[in-house]
């Protein structure tokens, strides 16, 4: 993992620090052949989070399941449901290294 700069992803909470992420040039052999399950917690759909998720799904040739847990405040419930629907439809189109990988989206409170 390479860290370039710092920025804030969540407009409502400037205390949430996010690292800019650059994908490695080559996927590590452990990722390709051993990683079976990925759980992403407190996912907000920030560009860096999306890039990490895409990278893992693309290079995880042994992945069986990816679960993405979205967290939104109560006052954003309607907005969050539409955001999850939009993101999930886009995410399911990303290239996958494993043909048998299941992807699940959950909203947590």
DSSP file (Angstrom, degrees, kcal/mol; ACC not computed):
  #  RESIDUE AA STRUCTURE BP1 BP2  ACC     N-H-->O    O-->H-N    N-H-->O    O-->H-N    TCO  KAPPA ALPHA  PHI   PSI    X-CA   Y-CA   Z-CA
    1    1 A X              0   0    0      0, 0.0     2,-0.5     0, 0.0    22,-0.1   0.000 360.0 360.0 360.0 135.3    0.0    0.0    0.0
    2    2 A X  E     -A   22   0A   0     20,-0.8    20,-1.2    22,-0.0     2,-0.6  -0.948 360.0-154.8-115.2 131.8    1.3    3.4   -0.9
    3    3 A X  E     +A   21   0A   0     -2,-0.5    18,-0.2    18,-0.2     3,-0.1  -0.928  18.9 168.4-108.1 121.0    0.2    6.6    0.9
    4    4 A X  E     -     0   0A   0     16,-1.3     2,-0.3    -2,-0.6    -1,-0.2   0.914  58.8 -23.1 -93.9 -58.4    0.5    9.8   -1.1
    5    5 A X  E     -     0   0A   0     15,-0.1    15,-2.2    13,-0.0     2,-0.4  -0.838  60.3-106.8-146.1 177.2   -1.4   12.5    0.8
    6    6 A X  E     +A   19   0A   0     -2,-0.3     2,-0.3    13,-0.2    13,-0.2  -0.913  38.9 156.5-113.1 143.4   -4.1   13.0    3.3
    7    7 A X  E     -A   18   0A   0     11,-2.3    11,-2.6    -2,-0.4     2,-0.5  -0.961  39.3-107.8-153.0 172.6   -7.6   14.4    2.6
    8    8 A X  E     -A   17   0A   0     -2,-0.3     9,-0.1     9,-0.2     6,-0.1  -0.907  24.0-179.3-110.3 129.2  -11.0   14.3    4.1
    9    9 A X        +     0   0    0      7,-0.5     2,-0.8    -2,-0.5    -1,-0.1   0.849  65.9  70.0 -93.2 -39.6  -13.7   12.2    2.5
   10   10 A X    >   -     0   0    0      3,-0.3     3,-1.1     6,-0.3     6,-0.3  -0.724  61.3-163.7 -90.3 108.5  -16.7   12.8    4.7
   11   11 A X  T 3  S+     0   0    0     -2,-0.8     3,-0.2     1,-0.3    -1,-0.2   0.796  90.0  54.0 -60.4 -29.0  -17.9   16.4    4.3
   12   12 A X  T 3  S+     0   0    0      1,-0.2     2,-0.4    -3,-0.1    -1,-0.3   0.687 113.9  40.0 -80.5 -17.7  -19.9   16.1    7.5
   13   13 A X    X   +     0   0    0     -3,-1.1     3,-1.7     1,-0.1    -3,-0.3  -0.807  57.5 179.8-137.3  93.2  -17.0   15.0    9.7
   14   14 A X  T 3  S+     0   0    0     -2,-0.4    -1,-0.1     1,-0.3    -3,-0.1   0.548  78.8  73.0 -72.2  -5.6  -13.7   16.7    9.0
   15   15 A X  T 3  S+     0   0    0      2,-0.1     2,-0.8    -5,-0.1    -1,-0.3   0.565  73.0  96.5 -82.9  -8.1  -12.0   14.6   11.7
   16   16 A X    <   -     0   0    0     -3,-1.7    -7,-0.5    -6,-0.3     2,-0.4  -0.739  65.7-158.3 -86.0 110.0  -12.2   11.6    9.5
   17   17 A X  E     -A    8   0A   0     -2,-0.8     2,-0.4    -9,-0.1    -9,-0.2  -0.750   7.4-167.5 -93.9 132.3   -8.8   11.3    7.8
   18   18 A X  E     -A    7   0A   0    -11,-2.6   -11,-2.3    -2,-0.4     2,-0.3  -0.964  12.8-139.2-122.4 135.3   -8.5    9.4    4.6
   19   19 A X  E     -A    6   0A   0     -2,-0.4     2,-0.3   -13,-0.2   -13,-0.2  -0.725  21.1-121.6 -89.9 139.6   -5.2    8.3    3.0
   20   20 A X  E     -     0   0A   0    -15,-2.2   -16,-1.3    -2,-0.3     2,-0.4  -0.672  34.6-150.4 -76.2 136.3   -4.9    8.5   -0.8
   21   21 A X  E     -A    3   0A   0     -2,-0.3     2,-0.5   -18,-0.2   -18,-0.2  -0.928  15.7-164.9-120.0 132.2   -4.1    5.0   -2.1
   22   22 A X  E     -A    2   0A   0    -20,-1.2   -20,-0.8    -2,-0.4     2,-0.1  -0.965  28.7-120.8-111.8 129.1   -2.1    3.9   -5.1
   23   23 A X        -     0   0    0     -2,-0.5     4,-0.0   -22,-0.1    29,-0.0  -0.400  33.0-106.6 -65.3 140.1   -2.5    0.3   -6.2
   24   24 A X        -     0   0    0      1,-0.1    -1,-0.1    -2,-0.1     3,-0.1  -0.289  24.2-119.7 -61.5 154.4    0.7   -1.7   -6.2
   25   25 A X  S    S+     0   0    0      1,-0.2     2,-0.4    -3,-0.1    -1,-0.1   0.868  98.9  28.9 -65.0 -36.1    2.1   -2.5   -9.6
   26   26 A X  S    S-     0   0    0      0, 0.0     2,-0.3     0, 0.0    -1,-0.2  -0.974  85.9-118.5-127.7 141.4    1.8   -6.2   -9.0
   27   27 A X        -     0   0    0     -2,-0.4     2,-0.1     1,-0.1    -2,-0.0  -0.600  36.8-111.8 -76.4 135.2   -0.7   -8.1   -6.8
   28   28 A X    >>  -     0   0    0     -2,-0.3     4,-2.0     1,-0.1     3,-0.6  -0.368  22.1-120.1 -65.7 144.4    1.0  -10.1   -4.0
   29   29 A X  H 3> S+     0   0    0      1,-0.2     4,-2.7     2,-0.2     5,-0.3   0.822 112.6  58.6 -57.7 -33.9    0.8  -13.9   -4.4
   30   30 A X  H 3>>S+     0   0    0      1,-0.2     4,-2.2     2,-0.2     5,-1.3   0.895 106.6  48.0 -63.9 -39.0   -1.1  -14.2   -1.0
   31   31 A X  H <45S+     0   0    0     -3,-0.6    31,-0.5     3,-0.2     4,-0.4   0.930 115.0  45.4 -65.2 -44.9   -3.8  -11.9   -2.4
   32   32 A X  H  <5S+     0   0    0     -4,-2.0    30,-0.4    28,-0.2    29,-0.3   0.909 129.0  20.2 -66.1 -43.6   -4.1  -13.8   -5.6
   33   33 A X  H  <5S+     0   0    0     -4,-2.7    -3,-0.2    -5,-0.2    -2,-0.2   0.618 129.1  32.2-109.7 -12.4   -4.1  -17.3   -4.2
   34   34 A X  T  <5S+     0   0    0     -4,-2.2     2,-0.4    -5,-0.3    -3,-0.2   0.706  79.1 103.6-120.1 -26.0   -5.1  -17.2   -0.5
   35   35 A X      < +     0   0    0     -5,-1.3    27,-0.3    -4,-0.4     3,-0.1  -0.463  33.8 163.2 -69.2 120.6   -7.5  -14.4    0.3
   36   36 A X        +     0   0    0     -2,-0.4    28,-3.4     1,-0.3    29,-1.8   0.748  58.3  30.4-106.9 -33.3  -11.0  -16.0    0.6
   37   37 A X  E     -b   65   0B   0     27,-0.2     2,-0.4    26,-0.2    -1,-0.3  -0.989  54.9-171.2-137.0 138.5  -13.1  -13.3    2.4
   38   38 A X  E     -b   66   0B   0     27,-2.1    29,-2.9    -2,-0.4     2,-0.5  -0.998   2.2-175.3-128.8 130.0  -13.1   -9.5    2.4
   39   39 A X  E     -b   67   0B   0     -2,-0.4     2,-0.6    27,-0.2    29,-0.2  -0.990   6.1-165.4-123.4 121.5  -15.2   -7.4    4.8
   40   40 A X  E     -b   68   0B   0     27,-2.8    29,-3.5    -2,-0.5     3,-0.4  -0.936  13.4-162.0-108.2 116.3  -15.1   -3.6    4.3
   41   41 A X  E     +     0   0B   0     -2,-0.6    29,-0.1     1,-0.2    30,-0.1  -0.669  65.1  12.8-101.7 152.8  -16.6   -1.7    7.3
   42   42 A X  E    S-     0   0B   0     -2,-0.3     2,-0.3     1,-0.2    28,-0.2   0.839  81.7-179.7  55.0  37.8  -17.8    1.8    7.6
   43   43 A X  E     +b   70   0B   0     26,-2.8    28,-1.0    -3,-0.4    -1,-0.2  -0.518  18.6 172.9 -73.1 129.8  -17.7    2.1    3.8
   44   44 A X        -     0   0    0     -2,-0.3    -1,-0.1    26,-0.2    26,-0.1   0.454  50.7-110.6-115.9  -6.1  -18.8    5.5    2.5
   45   45 A X        +     0   0    0      1,-0.2    -2,-0.1     2,-0.0    25,-0.0   0.684  56.6 164.5  83.4  18.2  -18.0    5.2   -1.2
   46   46 A X     >  -     0   0    0      1,-0.1     4,-2.6     4,-0.0     3,-0.2  -0.331  51.9-107.8 -63.9 152.0  -15.1    7.6   -1.1
   47   47 A X  H  > S+     0   0    0      1,-0.2     4,-2.2     2,-0.2     5,-0.1   0.866 119.4  49.1 -52.3 -41.6  -12.8    7.3   -4.2
   48   48 A X  H  > S+     0   0    0      2,-0.2     4,-2.1     1,-0.2    -1,-0.2   0.899 110.8  49.9 -67.6 -39.1  -10.0    5.7   -2.3
   49   49 A X  H  > S+     0   0    0     -3,-0.2     4,-2.5     1,-0.2    -2,-0.2   0.916 111.1  49.6 -63.0 -42.7  -12.3    3.2   -0.7
   50   50 A X  H  X S+     0   0    0     -4,-2.6     4,-2.8     1,-0.2     5,-0.2   0.907 109.6  51.5 -63.3 -42.1  -13.8    2.3   -4.1
   51   51 A X  H  X S+     0   0    0     -4,-2.2     4,-2.3    -5,-0.2    -1,-0.2   0.899 110.7  47.8 -63.9 -40.6  -10.3    1.9   -5.6
   52   52 A X  H  X S+     0   0    0     -4,-2.1     4,-2.5     2,-0.2    -2,-0.2   0.934 113.2  48.1 -64.5 -45.4   -9.2   -0.5   -2.8
   53   53 A X  H  X S+     0   0    0     -4,-2.5     4,-2.3     1,-0.2     5,-0.2   0.924 112.3  48.6 -61.3 -45.3  -12.4   -2.5   -3.1
   54   54 A X  H  X S+     0   0    0     -4,-2.8     4,-2.6     1,-0.2    -1,-0.2   0.911 111.3  50.9 -60.8 -42.9  -12.0   -2.7   -6.9
   55   55 A X  H  X S+     0   0    0     -4,-2.3     4,-2.4    -5,-0.2     5,-0.2   0.934 111.0  47.2 -61.2 -47.8   -8.4   -3.8   -6.6
   56   56 A X  H  X S+     0   0    0     -4,-2.5     4,-1.7     1,-0.2    -1,-0.2   0.909 115.3  45.3 -62.3 -42.8   -9.2   -6.6   -4.1
   57   57 A X  H  < S+     0   0    0     -4,-2.3    40,-2.8    -5,-0.2    41,-0.5   0.888 114.3  49.0 -68.5 -39.3  -12.1   -7.9   -6.2
   58   58 A X  H  < S+     0   0    0     -4,-2.6    -2,-0.2    38,-0.3    -1,-0.2   0.892 122.4  31.0 -67.6 -40.1  -10.0   -7.7   -9.4
   59   59 A X  H  < S+     0   0    0     -4,-2.4     2,-1.8    -5,-0.2    -2,-0.2   0.576  90.8  98.2 -99.7 -10.5   -7.0   -9.5   -8.1
   60   60 A X    ><  +     0   0    0     -4,-1.7     3,-1.3    -5,-0.2    38,-0.2  -0.564  43.2 170.7 -80.8  84.0   -8.5  -11.9   -5.5
   61   61 A X  T 3  S+     0   0    0     -2,-1.8    38,-0.2   -29,-0.3    -1,-0.2   0.693  77.6  44.3 -70.3 -18.6   -8.6  -15.0   -7.6
   62   62 A X  T 3  S+     0   0    0    -31,-0.5    -1,-0.3   -30,-0.4   -29,-0.1   0.304  82.2 135.6-106.0   7.5   -9.6  -17.2   -4.6
   63   63 A X    <   +     0   0    0     -3,-1.3    37,-0.2     1,-0.2   -27,-0.2  -0.315  25.7 175.1 -62.0 133.9  -12.2  -14.9   -3.2
   64   64 A X        +     0   0    0    -28,-3.4    38,-2.6     1,-0.3     2,-0.3   0.708  67.2  11.6-102.6 -33.9  -15.4  -16.5   -2.1
   65   65 A X  E     -bc  37 102B   0    -29,-1.8   -27,-2.1    36,-0.2     2,-0.4  -0.993  49.6-169.1-153.3 139.1  -17.2  -13.5   -0.6
   66   66 A X  E     -bc  38 103B   0     36,-2.7    38,-2.9    -2,-0.3     2,-0.5  -0.998  12.9-170.9-124.8 125.4  -16.9   -9.7   -0.3
   67   67 A X  E     -bc  39 104B   0    -29,-2.9   -27,-2.8    -2,-0.4     2,-0.6  -0.977   4.4-164.0-118.8 127.0  -19.2   -7.9    2.2
   68   68 A X  E     -bc  40 105B   0     36,-2.7    38,-2.7    -2,-0.5     2,-0.7  -0.950   5.5-159.4-113.4 118.5  -19.3   -4.1    2.1
   69   69 A X  E     - c   0 106B   0    -29,-3.5   -26,-2.8    -2,-0.6     2,-0.3  -0.874   6.7-158.8-102.5 112.8  -20.8   -2.6    5.2
   70   70 A X  E     -bc  43 107B   0     36,-3.4    38,-3.6    -2,-0.7     2,-0.4  -0.695   3.1-163.2 -88.7 140.6  -22.2    1.0    4.7
   71   71 A X  E     + c   0 108B   0    -28,-1.0     2,-0.3    -2,-0.3    38,-0.1  -0.990  15.9 165.4-126.3 124.1  -22.6    3.3    7.7
   72   72 A X        -     0   0    0     36,-0.8     5,-0.1    -2,-0.4   -30,-0.0  -0.964  38.2-104.9-132.8 150.9  -24.8    6.4    7.4
   73   73 A X    >   -     0   0    0     -2,-0.3     3,-1.8     1,-0.1     7,-0.2  -0.307  36.8-108.1 -68.3 159.2  -26.2    8.7   10.1
   74   74 A X  G >  S+     0   0    0      1,-0.3     3,-1.4     2,-0.2    -1,-0.1   0.835 117.5  60.0 -59.2 -34.1  -29.9    8.5   10.8
   75   75 A X  G 3  S+     0   0    0      1,-0.3    -1,-0.3     2,-0.1     4,-0.2   0.557 103.6  52.3 -75.1  -4.7  -30.6   11.8    9.1
   76   76 A X  G <> S+     0   0    0     -3,-1.8     4,-3.2     1,-0.1    -1,-0.3   0.162  71.7 119.2-111.6  17.4  -29.2   10.4    5.8
   77   77 A X  H <> S+     0   0    0     -3,-1.4     4,-2.1     1,-0.2     5,-0.2   0.894  77.7  42.0 -55.9 -48.8  -31.3    7.3    5.6
   78   78 A X  H  > S+     0   0    0      1,-0.2     4,-1.7     2,-0.2    -1,-0.2   0.933 117.6  47.5 -65.3 -44.4  -33.2    8.0    2.4
   79   79 A X  H  > S+     0   0    0      1,-0.2     4,-2.1     2,-0.2    -2,-0.2   0.891 110.6  53.4 -61.3 -40.2  -30.0    9.3    0.7
   80   80 A X  H  X S+     0   0    0     -4,-3.2     4,-2.8     1,-0.2     5,-0.2   0.887 104.8  53.4 -66.8 -39.5  -28.0    6.3    1.9
   81   81 A X  H  X S+     0   0    0     -4,-2.1     4,-2.2    -5,-0.2    -1,-0.2   0.925 112.2  44.1 -61.6 -43.8  -30.4    3.7    0.5
   82   82 A X  H  X S+     0   0    0     -4,-1.7     4,-2.5     2,-0.2    -1,-0.2   0.869 113.1  52.4 -69.6 -34.6  -30.2    5.3   -3.0
   83   83 A X  H  X S+     0   0    0     -4,-2.1     4,-2.9     2,-0.2     5,-0.2   0.911 110.1  48.1 -65.6 -42.0  -26.4    5.6   -2.6
   84   84 A X  H  X S+     0   0    0     -4,-2.8     4,-3.0     2,-0.2     5,-0.2   0.924 112.3  49.3 -63.9 -44.1  -26.1    1.9   -1.7
   85   85 A X  H  X S+     0   0    0     -4,-2.2     4,-1.9    -5,-0.2    -2,-0.2   0.928 114.5  44.5 -60.9 -46.5  -28.3    1.0   -4.7
   86   86 A X  H  X S+     0   0    0     -4,-2.5     4,-1.8     2,-0.2    -2,-0.2   0.941 116.4  45.8 -64.2 -47.7  -26.4    3.1   -7.1
   87   87 A X  H  X S+     0   0    0     -4,-2.9     4,-3.4     1,-0.2     5,-0.2   0.924 111.5  51.8 -63.2 -43.9  -23.0    1.9   -5.8
   88   88 A X  H  X S+     0   0    0     -4,-3.0     4,-2.1     1,-0.2    -1,-0.2   0.892 108.3  50.9 -63.4 -38.7  -24.0   -1.7   -5.7
   89   89 A X  H  < S+     0   0    0     -4,-1.9     4,-0.3    -5,-0.2    -1,-0.2   0.884 116.1  42.3 -66.1 -36.1  -25.1   -1.7   -9.3
   90   90 A X  H >< S+     0   0    0     -4,-1.8     3,-1.4    -5,-0.2     4,-0.4   0.905 112.2  53.7 -73.2 -42.1  -21.8   -0.1  -10.4
   91   91 A X  H >< S+     0   0    0     -4,-3.4     3,-1.7     1,-0.3    -2,-0.2   0.868 100.1  60.7 -62.1 -37.7  -19.7   -2.3   -8.1
   92   92 A X  T 3< S+     0   0    0     -4,-2.1    -1,-0.3     1,-0.3    -2,-0.2   0.652  99.8  58.1 -67.1 -13.0  -21.2   -5.5   -9.6
   93   93 A X  T <  S+     0   0    0     -3,-1.4    -1,-0.3    -4,-0.3    -2,-0.2   0.558  81.1 109.5 -90.0 -10.4  -19.9   -4.5  -13.0
   94   94 A X  S <  S-     0   0    0     -3,-1.7     2,-0.0    -4,-0.4    -3,-0.0  -0.336  83.1 -95.9 -65.4 147.1  -16.2   -4.3  -11.8
   95   95 A X        -     0   0    0      1,-0.0     2,-0.4     2,-0.0    -1,-0.1  -0.357  42.4-151.6 -62.4 143.3  -13.9   -7.0  -13.2
   96   96 A X        -     0   0    0      1,-0.1   -38,-0.3    -3,-0.1   -39,-0.1  -0.947  20.9-155.4-122.6 140.2  -13.5  -10.0  -10.8
   97   97 A X  S    S+     0   0    0    -40,-2.8     2,-0.5    -2,-0.4   -36,-0.1   0.750  87.6  55.8 -79.4 -25.7  -10.6  -12.3  -10.4
   98   98 A X    >   -     0   0    0    -41,-0.5     3,-0.7   -38,-0.2    -1,-0.1  -0.933  64.6-160.3-112.7 126.4  -12.9  -15.0   -9.0
   99   99 A X  T 3  S+     0   0    0     -2,-0.5    -1,-0.1     1,-0.2   -37,-0.1   0.664  94.2  50.3 -76.2 -15.2  -15.9  -16.3  -11.0
  100  100 A X  T 3  S+     0   0    0    -37,-0.2     2,-0.2     2,-0.1    -1,-0.2   0.371  78.8 126.1-103.9   4.1  -17.5  -17.7   -7.8
  101  101 A X    <   -     0   0    0     -3,-0.7     2,-0.4   -44,-0.1   -36,-0.2  -0.461  47.4-150.6 -70.4 127.5  -17.1  -14.6   -5.6
  102  102 A X  E     -c   65   0B   0    -38,-2.6   -36,-2.7    -2,-0.2     2,-0.5  -0.784   6.0-153.2 -94.1 141.5  -20.4  -13.4   -4.0
  103  103 A X  E     -c   66   0B   0     -2,-0.4     2,-0.4   -38,-0.2   -36,-0.2  -0.969  12.4-175.1-118.7 130.1  -20.8   -9.7   -3.2
  104  104 A X  E     -c   67   0B   0    -38,-2.9   -36,-2.7    -2,-0.5     2,-0.4  -0.968  10.1-157.9-126.9 140.2  -23.1   -8.6   -0.4
  105  105 A X  E     +c   68   0B   0     -2,-0.4     2,-0.4   -38,-0.2   -36,-0.2  -0.969  15.9 177.5-118.1 130.0  -24.0   -5.0    0.6
  106  106 A X  E     -c   69   0B   0    -38,-2.7   -36,-3.4    -2,-0.4     2,-0.5  -0.975  23.1-140.7-133.5 146.9  -25.2   -4.2    4.1
  107  107 A X  E     -c   70   0B   0     -2,-0.4     2,-0.3   -38,-0.2   -36,-0.2  -0.924  22.8-166.6-105.2 129.0  -26.2   -1.0    5.9
  108  108 A X  E      c   71   0B   0    -38,-3.6   -36,-0.8    -2,-0.5    -2,-0.0  -0.823 360.0 360.0-114.3 154.5  -25.1   -0.8    9.5
  109  109 A X              0   0    0     -2,-0.3   -35,-0.1   -38,-0.1    -1,-0.1   0.403 360.0 360.0-112.4 360.0  -26.3    1.6   12.2
